[in-house]
């Protein structure tokens, strides 16, 4: 495909704390999604505030053919 554009397959999101530990349970409105080049999706999650309060959180995005990315969650 042109300009490095490719379909992102089985893209997974996870919520982690500053030590890299998964926050569980987290309820996503969707997960393991596939995206066409240029396609966008808004995904939302709900987590118990008692599990996240006072922690530096990040969303980890990875997929079958997608490089791992970490996105800081603003407080």
N, C-alpha and C positions, 0 to 999 in steps of 0.2 A: 504494500500500500504506500501511497505517497507520503512524504514528509514524516515517516516513522509512525503514521497513524495505524492503529490496529484495534481489533475488538478485544476488550478486557474481559476475560472469562472467569467466572466464579469468584468475583471480587468479594472479599470478606472484610467485615469491620469488627473490631474488638475494642473495648474500653479497658485501659490499664492505668495503674498508679505510677508514681515516680520510680518505684523499684522494678517495674515491668510486670507486676502481679496483675492478673486479670481481675476485674471487678465483676463479681457474679452474685446474684443474677442481674443481667441487663436485658431489657426487652426492646428489640429493634422492630421498626415497622416493616422492614424487609432486610434480607441479608443474603449473601452468596448471589449477587446480581451480576449479570453480564451487560456490558455497555459497548455500544457501537462507537466508532470514532466521532468525537464531537458531542456525544450524548451526555446529558447531565441528569442526575437523580438526587433528590433531597431525601436523606435518610435521617430518621429521628430515633433516639433511644430514651428509655426511662430506666433510672437506677434509683435505688433507695438512698436518700440523702445521708442517712447514717453511715453508709458505706463509702461515701465520697467526700464528706465534709472535711475541709482542711487539707485535702490532698491535691497535689499537682497531677492533673489527669491528662491523658492523651488518647487519641483515637488512632489505632493502628489499622492501616489499610493494606491488604495484600490480596493476591489472586494467583490463579494457576499460571498466568503469563504476565503478571503485573508486578513490578518492583515494589517492595515493601516501603511504605511511607508512614511517618508518624506526624500527627497533627496535634499541637497543644490545644487543650480546651481552655478558653479564657475563664477566669474566675468571676 
